[in-house]
Amino acid sequence: MKKAFIYDAIRSPRTKAKDSGGLHEITPTELLAQLHQTLAQRVQLDPSLISEVVLGCVTQQGEQAANVAKTSTLLAGWPSSIAGLTINRFCSSSIDAVAIAALKVGAGQSSAVLAGGVEMMSRVPLMADRARVFADHDFGVMHQMLLMGAGADLIATRTGATREACDEVAYLSHQRALAAQAQARFSSIVPVETSSGDVSLDECIRPSLTRERLAEMPAAFAKLGAEGSDSVQRAAFNDIGGISHVHTAANSPSMCDGAGVLLVGDEQLQSDLSVRPKVEILDSVTCCGEPLEVVGGCVAATSEILKRNQLTPEDVDVLEIHEAFAATIVKLHHELGIEPDSVNVNGGCIALGHPMGATGVIMIGTAIDELYRSGGELAVVAASGAAGSGSAMLLKRCS
């Protein structure tokens, strides 16, 4: 196998999933086309060198349907010879997109692949595709598919994560994101042009959020539990008693608009570009944990990639782990012994936003930013999908 490298990684700001959000006026393909063009300019890439674009997108409906990986390259004016593949493994989709790109490069099938993801949740809302496993409770239970909030509360119940512990995860996420934004640590962000002007800042961070305000928030998923999720989970785990409904709108990931792309290539690609590679992709894994926990897969994937590479958490300099609801991070601390201070040091998607199909690639860009800012060597990025799935990637900074 050839080595696979990431030459550059960029992302849009993450903006509110509302009509008033900074990116709302542009379509998913328009956003991607801008990122494609910006990335090519940054590394002086001739697009004809790219064989394929692989993108993650969860809700492939309306403007996000019909293979946005292909249509966005055509909108960008890139050669029609470039193939496109759009994949969906829920919220880990773009980590898997990067992994597919790395496998193609490693196998010698391609010298250069663009990978990333997109989700414009103000234009294509969550569950706009009306998937029956989520819209029909009984049908979903037959397939062991529950909604994310129900799974998060089960994680809290089984882990013993209290409301206070979950609120603290959210509080730290916002505080760290505020500090990172103030110190311009997110160097992978590029401005996006709209008719109202350039958009260049993440919008979901809440400077006014306090522990007291977090404590006042009502439980968000108790009604969902009463409608049937609680009984399904109690039947599966008869030792847990009641379900702890500790998640609120404030300690859950913020829905938003956003996209990210990066360039994966082999070592020879360096001769065609103006830059050297930033990181080497050492490994990637995809695995599944408990389906009824829904969003716990990032913990299983983190554990697996560390074990497979004979690493301890202390061996890794940067840990970017998907804040797929606060209890998932508490589960990570409890099961892997990872100290809270070493995870998501620049905030996570509770504060920064969670554009589902793009979250993984944005986290990869953030991890690369932090490796170079801190001088670290190794990074692990992991995200949860649904039904317990999760994907992770191990990166090494190029000297």
N, C-alpha and C positions, 0 to 999 in steps of 0.2 A: 504493500500500500504506500502511495505517496503521502507526504505530509500535506495537511490542509491548513491554510492561514486565513485570518481575517485582516484585510488590508485597511479597511476603514469602516466605521459604523456611524450612522447618523439617524436622527429621529426628529419628528415634529415636536412642538410643545404638546402637552396633554391639556385639552381644554374641556370645559364643562359640556356635558351631554344635554344641552338645552339650546333653544333657538337663539339665545343670547351668547352662546359659547363662541369663542374666537374663530374656530374653524368651521362652524356650522354651514356657512354659505357655500363652501366648496364640496364637490363630490369626492367619494373615496378614490376614484381613479385620478381626479385632478390633484389630490394631495399626493398620491403615489408618484404621479408623473413629475411633480416638482422635486420630490426626493430623489428619484432616479437621475434627473438632470443635474441636481446639486452634487450628488455623489460622484458622478462621472467627471464633473468639473474639478472637484477637490483632488482627485487622484490622476487627472488627465487621462481618463480611460476612454478608449475608442469602443463604443458600445458593440461594435461588430465582434469584439473578442468574447462577448458573453454568449454562452450557448443556451442558457435557460434562466428564468426567474421563477423562484419558488416562494410563495407567500402563504402565511397563515391568515385565515379569516373565519370567524365562528358563524356569524349570521349571514349566510350567503343568500341574501334575499334582495330583490329590487336592485338598487345601485351597486350592491356588493355581490350580486349574482353574475353568472356568465364568465367566470374565471378572470377575476380582477388582475391576476398576475400577468395574463396575456394582454388584456385590454389596456392596462395602464402603460405597458411598454409601447403600444401602438399610439396611444395618446401623447406619449413623450416624444414621439417622432423617431423612435429607435428602429433598427432594421426589422423587417417582418420575419426574418429567419430565426429570431429569438423565440424559443418555446416558452410556454407559461404553465405553471402548475399551482393551483390553489388548494390548500389542505385544511382540514378541520380536525384537530384533536382538542377542541374546546380551548381553554385558556393557556394550554402549553403549546398551541399550534405553531407559533413562530420559532420556538426552540427547536421543534421538530423540522420546521422548514430549513433552518440553518444546518441541522444534522443531516438532512437529505442532501443539501448542497455539499457539505463536507465529504459525505460518502461518495458522491459523484466525482469530486475532485480526487479523493483518495484512491478511487478505483481507476483513475486515468481516463474516465469518460469525458471529462471537461477540464479545461485550464482555469475557467472563470465562471462563477455562478453568482447571481444576485439573489439574496434571500432576505426575508423580513416578514412583515405582517401589517394588517390594517384593521381598524374597527371604528366606524363613524356612528357612535351610538345615539347621537342627536338626530341622525337622518334615517338610520336603520336600527330601531330600538331592540333591546334584548327580547328574544322570543318572537320577533316579527315573523319568523318562519313557521310559527305555530306547530312546532314539533310535538307530536302526540304524546311522547313519553313525558313531556313536561306539562302539557295542557290537560291531559286526562290522567288523574291521579292513579286510578286502578290500573290503567294500562302501563303507567310508569312503574308501579310497584311490581308488576309481572316481570319487568325487565331490570329490576333493582336500580331504577333511576329515580332519584329524588332531587328536588331543587336544592340549590347551593346553600341557602340559609339553613335549611333543615339539617343538611350534612354538617355544617359548621357547628350548630348547637349540639349535635351528637358528639363531635370531637371534643367540645368543651366538657360534656358530661363524662365521657370516658377518660379524659385526661385529668379531670378535676380542675379545669380552668375556671376561675371565678370571674364574676363580672368585673371586679377591680383589676384583675390581671389582664383581662382583655382590653379594658379601657386604657391601661397603662401602655400596652402595645400601640394603640392608636395615638395616644398622646406623644409618645416618643417618635412615632413615624412623622407626625406633623412638625415637631420641634426640629428633628434632624433635616427634614426637607426644607424648612425655612432657613436653617443655617446653610445648607448646601446651595440653595438658590441665592442667598445673599453673598456667598463667597464664589459664585459662578463656577461651581464644581461640575455642572452638567455640560461639559464641552462638546458632547455629541449632539446637542440641540442645534438645529439650524432654523433660521426664520422662514416662515411660510407666508407667501404673498396672497393677500385677499384684496377685495375692492375697498375695504376699510383701512388698509395698510398692512404692514408686516406684523405677524403674530410670532412672538419669540419667547414667551414665558408660560410655564405651567400655571394653570388657573385654579386647580382644586385645593391647593394648600390653604389652610384656615389659620391665619395668625391669631385670631381671637379665641381659639379653642383652648379651654382649660379643663383640668381634671373635674372641677365642679360641674361644668356644663356637660361633660361626658356622662357623669353620674346621673344627670337629670333626664337623659334620653330614654324613651320607652323601648322595651323589647320589640324587635321588628318581626320575629318569626313565630311568636306564640300562636297566632291565629292559624298559620300554616301547619303548626304541629297539631292543633286541635282538629283540623280538617282531615287528619289521617296519618301524617308523617310520624307523630309521636308513637302511635300504636304500632306501626310497622317496625320502628326502631326498638321499642320495648320488647316486641315479640322476638326480634333477632338477638337481643342482648338482655336476657331476663334477669341479669344481675344488677342492672343500673337503676331500677326504680323509675322515677320521673326524669324527663328531659330538662336540662338546665338551659333556659332561654336567655342567654347572656349577650347575644349579639344585637346591636342597634344599627341604625343608619350611620352612626359615627365611628363605630369600630369594625365596619365592613368596608370593602374596597369601593372607591368612588368610581361610578360609571363615567366614561369620558370619551372624547374623540382623540384619535392619535394614530400614528403610523411610524414605522422605522424600517430601514433597509441597511444591509451591509454587503460588502464584497468578499466572497470566499474564493480563494485561488491557490494554485500550487506555487512552488518556489520560483519556477521559471517566469511566472507572470510579472515578477518584480522588474524584469528588464523592459517591460512595456509600459511601466507606470512611473510617476514622479515620486512615489513614496515606497518605503519599505513596509512589510507587514507589521501590524501592531501586536497580534497574538497568534499563537498556534493553537489549533483545536486538538487537544490531546485525546479526548474521549467524549462520548455522549451515551446516555442510557434512557430508556423508557420502561416504566414498570407500573404495576397497579397495586394499590393497597385495598382497604375495605370499601366496597362500592357504596354502602349506605352512609359512609362519612363524606362521600362526594368529593371534597376538596383537600383531602389529606395526602394526595399523591406526591406532592413536592417533598414531603418528609421522607417517604420511601425512596424516591429518586435520589435525594441527597445522600441518604445512607448507602444506597447501592453504588453510587459513583465513587464515594470515599472508600468503601470496602474493596471495590474492584481494582482501584489504583493504590491500595495499601497506604491510605492516607488517614490521618486523624483530623478533626476540625482545626486543631492547632497548627497543622501543616499548611492550611489554606489562608491566604492573606486577605481575600475579599470573598464574602458570602452574600450573594444577592438571591434572596429566597422570597418567593411569591407570597405576599401578605393576602392569601386567599381566606380572608376573615381572620380576626385576631387570634382565635383559638388555635389556628394552624401553627402560628409562630410559637405559642405556648407549648404545643405538642413537640415542635422541633427542639425547644430547650429541654424538655423533659426526657424525650426518647434518645436524643443524640448527645446530650450534655453540652450543647453549644451555649456559650454565654450570651445574654442579650446584647451586650455592648459590641459584639463582633458581627452582628447580622444587620444588614441594611443600614449601614452607617450614614447614608445620605437620604434616609427615608424610604418608604415603600409605597405600594399602590393604594394603601388606605388613605394616605395623604396626597400622593402625586397623581392618582387616577389609574384606572384599569381598563384600557381599551383592549378588550379580550384577545383578539387575534394578533395584536401587536405587542402585548405586554412582555413576552419572552425576549423578543429581539431588543426592545427598549432596555430591559434589564441587562442584556449582554453589553449594550453600549455603555450603560452606567458602570458596569463592572470594569470595562476597559478604561473608562475615564478614571476610575478610582485606582486601578493598578498603576497607572502612570502618575497620578497625583501623589500616591503614597509610596511609590517605589517598590510595591509588592511584586511577587512572581506568579503566584497561582490564584485563580479565581474559580469558584463554583457558582453556577447560576441554575436555579431550579424553579419550576412552575407546576402547579396542579392543573389537571384537566377536569373532567367530570367522571363520575362513577369510580372514583378512587385512582384514576390514572395520574401519572406525573412524569415529567421529563427533566433531565439535568444535563449540564455540559461542563466540562473541565477545560479551562483555558490557561495558557502559559504566556506571560509577557515576553515578547521578543527583545533581546538585548540590543 
